[in-house]
Amino acid sequence: MKLYLSSEGIPDINVFQEFIGKKVEDIKFGLVFHAKDYKPAPEREAKLEEAITYFTNFGITVEVIDLFDTESLDNLHTYDVIWFNGGNTFYLGWTIAESGTKKLLDYIFNENVVYAGDSAGAVMAGPVIDKYGIADDPDVAPYIVTEGLKYIDLGLLPHWGSEEYAAVLGGIEKSFNDDGYETIRLSDNGYLLIENGHIVDKKF
């Protein structure tokens, strides 16, 4: 399993394409945007267009994946990368649970598809998400899911050093550490590359 995790987007496109093993224009790239589905439709659509433009500016062709759509699910195995965008961690957790896609995701990411994500999409790869309740509002989700995808056994702390999250990240880190989890602080320029359970590159 390969994972590309960041605080915010792709800080270094050369590192990204080397990790994927293809030039950006050849990468089949799927975007999961459900972490922002709780927002009012006009705001969500504006954010989606913003995200598509961001990735397109690197030369990446973006296809949006709907985890509730059968046709989208049938094609998941054809992607090189599936990117889970930032937003509300709890809404993303609810989406995966409600769509019943956990086993399918486990399968494709254990084959040859790279799991990638930033912010909420990155922390979703971890063991638990309940500790992020002081950063994200759990109540936006129809019901609360407390577990992550468990692809890594680390508590990620995205946006470390940012003014917006300075007041809460220390508490999240302490909660992870109190429960025996190792934590990694990621600045907005940081990324973490993991392959077969081992960190192969990092920038904090």
N, C-alpha and C positions, 0 to 999 in steps of 0.2 A: 504494500500500500504506500502511495506517495501523497503527501499533503503539502500544499503551499498556503501558509497562513500569514496574514498581515493585519495591521491596524487599519490601514487605509489604502485600498487599491494595490497597484503594482509599483513599488518604489523604484525598482530597477528592472526594466524590461529585458535586458540582456541576461540577467540571472534567471528571470522567469522562463524565457524561451529555451535556455540551456537546460533547465530542470525538466521542462516538458519534453525536450528532445526534438523540437520542431521550430522552424521559423514562424513568427507570429501569423503571417499570412496563410500558413498551412495548418494552423491549429483549429480543430473543430471545437468551438467554445460555446457551452451552454450556460445561461445565466438564470439562477433561481432567485427571484426577487420577492418571495413571500414575506420576508421579514418586515416589509413596509406595507403589506396589504391592509393593515389596520387603519392606515391614514385615509382621509377623505380622497375620493377618486381623482379629482383634479391635481391634488398635491402628489399622490402616488404616481400618476402618469408623468408629471413633470420630473419627478425624481428618477423614474425609469428611463426617460429620454436622456436625462443628464448622465446616468450610468452607461447607457449604450454609447453615447457620444464619447465618454471618457475612454472606454475600451476600443472603440473604433479609431480613435486618434492614434492608437499604437499600431494600427493596421489589422486589428482583430475583427473578424466577422462574428457578430453576436447573434445567437438564437435564444429566445426566451423560453424557459422550461416551466410548465405548469404541472406541479405535482398532483393535481387533481384531474389531469387530462390523460386519458388512456393512450392516446396517440403519442403524447410527449413521453410517457413512461416506456412505451414500446421501443423508443429510440435512444434511451439513456445510455445504452452500452456502446453507441456509435461515437460518442464524444471523446475527445482527448482530455478535456478539462470541463468540470462542472463547478461553476463559481457560485457560492452562496453569499449573497450581498449582505451588507450591514443593515441594521434597523433594530427592531425589537427582538431580543433573544427568545423571549417567551412566546411571541407569536410564531416565530420560526419553529420552535419546539412543538407548539400545538399543530402547526401545519404538517410536520413530518408524522406526528402521531395520528392525526385525524385522517390523513391521506393514506395511511397504512403502508408507507413506502420504506420503512426502516430496513426490512430484510432485503429489498431490492437494492437500496443504496449500499448496504453492506456488501452485497454480491459484486456490484460493478466496481466499487472502489477497491475490492480485493482482487479484481482482475487487472484491467489495464487503464482504467479511467482515473485521472488525478482529481482528488478532492481539493478545492481551493476556496478561500473565503477571506473576507475582511471583517473586522469588528465582530458583530453578532455571528456572522458566518464562520469566523475563526473560532470563537469560544464554543460554538455548537459542536465542534469536533472533540471537545473535552469530556471529562467524566460526568460532570454535573453542571447544571445551569442555575440552580436555585440561589446560588450565592450572589448572582448579579441583580437581585431584586432591588438593591439600593441604587443601581444605575439605570435599569430599565423597569418600566411599570409592568408588573405581571398581570394586572387587571385588564390590559387590552386584549389578552387572549381569552377565548371562550372558556377554556379551562387550563389549569396550570400543569405543565410538564416540568419535572425537576431534573431529569437526567439528560445528559448530552448524548452524542452518538458514540462516545467512548472509543474513538480512534486514537486518542492520546491520553495519557494518564497525568496530564499537566493542567494547572490552572493558568490560563492565559490572561494577561492584564493589558488589553489594548489601550491605546491612547495615553500611555504612561508619559507623564510630563506635560500633558495638555491642561490648560486652565479649566476647561469644561468638566473634566472628570477627576480633578485633583482631590476633591473632597471625599470621594467615595472609593477610589481604587485601593487606598491603604486598608480600608475595612474589608474589601473583598479579598485582598491578599492575606490578611490575618485569618479570615475565616477558612480559606484553603489550607493555610499552614497549620492551623489548629487541628484540622482533620487529617493531617499527615501528607497533604499533597505538595509537591514541588510546584513553584510558580515561576513564570517567565514574564518579565516586563517588556512590552513592545511599544516603542515610540511610534509616532505617526509615520516615520520613515523606516520602521522596522519590519522584518519578515522572519519567518521560521520555515525551513524546509526539512521535511521528515520523510525518510524512506525506510520501510520495513522496521519501524519502531525506533529508528536512530536519527538524531539530528545531524544532517549532512551539511547544512549551512545556516547561518543566522546573522542578523543585523538587528541590534536592539535599539 
